[in-house]
Amino acid sequence: MTPLSEEQLIKRRETRRQQILEAALKVFAQRGLHGAKMSMIAEEANLSAGQLYRFFESKEELFVTLIRQVAEETAREMERIYEIPGSPFDKLRIFTASILKEESTQYPFKLIQHANSAEDVPTEAKQLLQHFSVKRYMDQLLPLFEEGQQIGDFAQGDARQLISAFLTILSALITLNMPIDDDHQLPDADILMRIVAGPRVQER
């Protein structure tokens, strides 16, 4: 068998590292830092514990690395809302539906929620979360909401309070651990959007 080139080895290592981070995201999002174990992450990634420790020396190091990646990616995803076609209301509805559609898209938000509420979070992770705070997301959404209010897409009033209410309810839906059955289903994007709908949308 021909030995792998240095470039191939680097690419393989980066692929494996990303595989670990994706597995860790799922485990941490579901169990939090305290409930997660390195063995769980290794199993989710289809790796041995030894292989996992070659990349990350501890659960805390892995958690901090993941918080940094997720915070940056979440901020970028929030910016991409402006690339969605349609009115401000359409942009927010499509963005919201994409988050509520699949559990995997909710993992980053669940991870940040765990990190903000847990007491045993590493100091470095807390510092990262301060940089990527809810205020940052509100600042990113403010131009969209202000434009939407001007054309009647969104309800009038303090735009920041409206954004805060919307993000609070969206976050609660994402992190809600309530059994789902035929008699109880989580609200879909259209129901959630009624909270912020303005007169132009209500007249449709």
C-alpha positions in Angstrom: 0.0 0.0 0.0 1.3 3.4 -1.0 2.0 5.6 2.1 -0.2 8.7 2.4 1.3 12.0 1.6 1.7 14.7 4.2 -1.2 16.6 2.7 -3.4 13.5 2.8 -2.5 12.9 6.4 -3.4 16.4 7.4 -6.7 16.2 5.5 -7.5 12.9 7.2 -6.7 14.3 10.6 -8.8 17.3 10.0 -11.7 15.1 8.9 -11.4 13.0 12.0 -11.2 16.1 14.2 -14.4 17.5 12.6 -16.1 14.1 13.1 -15.3 14.3 16.8 -16.6 17.9 17.1 -19.9 16.9 15.4 -20.3 13.9 17.8 -19.4 16.1 20.8 -22.0 18.7 19.7 -24.8 16.2 19.8 -23.7 14.7 23.1 -23.1 18.0 24.9 -26.4 19.5 23.5 -28.4 16.5 24.8 -26.6 16.0 28.1 -24.7 19.2 29.0 -21.1 19.4 30.1 -21.7 17.6 33.4 -23.7 14.7 32.0 -21.5 14.1 29.0 -18.6 11.7 29.1 -15.7 11.3 26.7 -16.7 7.6 26.2 -20.1 8.8 25.0 -18.5 11.1 22.5 -16.1 8.4 21.3 -19.0 6.0 20.8 -21.0 8.7 18.9 -18.0 9.4 16.7 -17.3 5.6 16.1 -13.9 6.0 17.6 -12.0 4.4 20.5 -11.4 6.5 23.6 -7.7 6.4 22.8 -8.3 7.9 19.4 -10.4 10.6 20.9 -7.7 11.6 23.4 -5.1 12.0 20.6 -7.1 15.0 19.6 -8.4 16.4 22.9 -6.8 15.9 26.3 -10.0 16.4 28.3 -13.7 16.9 28.1 -13.2 20.6 29.1 -10.8 21.2 26.2 -13.2 19.7 23.8 -16.1 21.7 25.2 -14.3 25.0 24.9 -13.2 24.2 21.3 -16.8 23.4 20.5 -18.2 26.5 22.1 -15.8 28.7 20.1 -16.8 27.0 16.8 -20.5 27.0 17.5 -20.6 30.6 18.6 -18.8 31.8 15.5 -21.0 29.6 13.2 -24.2 30.7 14.9 -23.3 34.4 14.4 -22.6 33.7 10.7 -25.9 31.9 10.3 -27.7 34.8 11.9 -26.1 37.1 9.3 -27.2 34.8 6.4 -30.8 35.6 7.2 -30.3 38.7 5.0 -29.4 36.5 2.0 -32.8 34.8 2.2 -35.2 36.1 -0.6 -38.4 37.9 0.3 -39.7 40.4 2.7 -38.3 40.8 6.3 -41.2 38.7 7.5 -40.5 36.0 4.9 -36.8 36.0 5.8 -37.5 35.5 9.5 -40.2 32.8 8.9 -37.9 30.7 6.6 -35.0 31.1 9.1 -37.2 30.1 12.0 -38.7 27.1 10.1 -35.2 25.8 9.3 -34.3 25.8 13.0 -37.5 24.1 14.2 -37.5 21.6 11.4 -34.7 19.2 12.5 -33.2 18.4 15.9 -29.7 18.5 14.5 -30.1 22.2 13.5 -31.0 22.9 17.2 -27.9 21.4 18.7 -25.8 24.6 18.6 -28.6 26.6 20.4 -29.0 23.8 23.0 -25.3 23.7 23.6 -25.1 27.5 24.2 -28.2 27.2 26.4 -26.5 24.5 28.5 -23.3 26.6 28.7 -25.1 29.7 29.8 -27.0 27.9 32.6 -24.4 25.4 33.9 -22.2 26.2 36.9 -19.2 24.1 35.9 -18.4 25.7 32.6 -14.7 26.5 32.0 -13.8 30.1 32.4 -12.6 30.3 28.7 -16.0 29.1 27.5 -17.8 31.7 29.7 -15.6 34.4 28.2 -16.4 33.3 24.7 -20.1 33.3 25.5 -19.9 36.9 26.7 -18.5 37.9 23.3 -21.3 36.0 21.5 -24.1 37.1 23.8 -27.8 37.4 23.0 -27.2 41.2 22.6 -25.0 40.4 19.6 -27.8 38.4 18.0 -30.3 41.2 18.7 -28.0 43.7 17.1 -27.8 41.4 14.0 -31.6 41.2 13.7 -32.3 44.8 14.5 -32.0 46.2 10.9 -34.4 43.4 9.7 -37.0 44.2 12.3 -36.7 48.0 11.8 -37.3 47.5 8.1 -40.1 45.1 8.8 -41.8 47.6 11.1 -41.5 50.4 8.5 -43.5 48.4 5.9 -45.9 46.8 8.4 -44.4 43.3 8.4 -43.7 43.4 12.1 -45.7 44.7 15.1 -44.9 48.3 16.1 -43.2 49.2 19.4 -39.7 48.9 20.7 -37.9 46.7 18.1 -35.4 45.3 20.7 -38.2 44.2 23.0 -39.9 42.5 20.1 -36.7 40.7 19.1 -36.1 39.7 22.7 -39.5 38.2 23.1 -39.2 36.3 19.8 -35.7 34.9 20.7 -36.8 34.0 24.2 -39.8 31.9 22.9 -37.7 30.4 20.1 -35.0 29.4 22.6 -37.6 27.9 25.0 -39.1 25.8 22.2 -35.6 24.5 21.2 -34.6 23.5 24.7 -38.1 22.2 25.8 -37.8 18.7 27.0 -41.5 17.7 26.8 -42.7 14.4 25.4 -44.2 14.9 21.9 -47.3 12.8 20.9 -50.5 13.2 18.8 -52.1 15.3 21.5 -49.1 17.7 21.9 -47.0 19.0 19.1 -44.6 21.9 19.3 -45.7 25.1 17.5 -44.5 25.4 13.9 -42.9 28.5 12.5 -46.1 30.1 11.3 -47.6 30.0 14.8 -44.5 31.4 16.3 -44.4 34.2 13.7 -47.8 35.5 14.9 -46.0 37.0 17.9 -44.2 39.5 15.7 -46.7 39.8 12.8 -47.6 43.3 11.8 -50.8 44.6 10.1 -49.5 44.0 6.5 -49.0 40.3 7.3 -52.2 40.0 9.2 -54.2 41.2 6.3 -52.9 38.5 4.0 
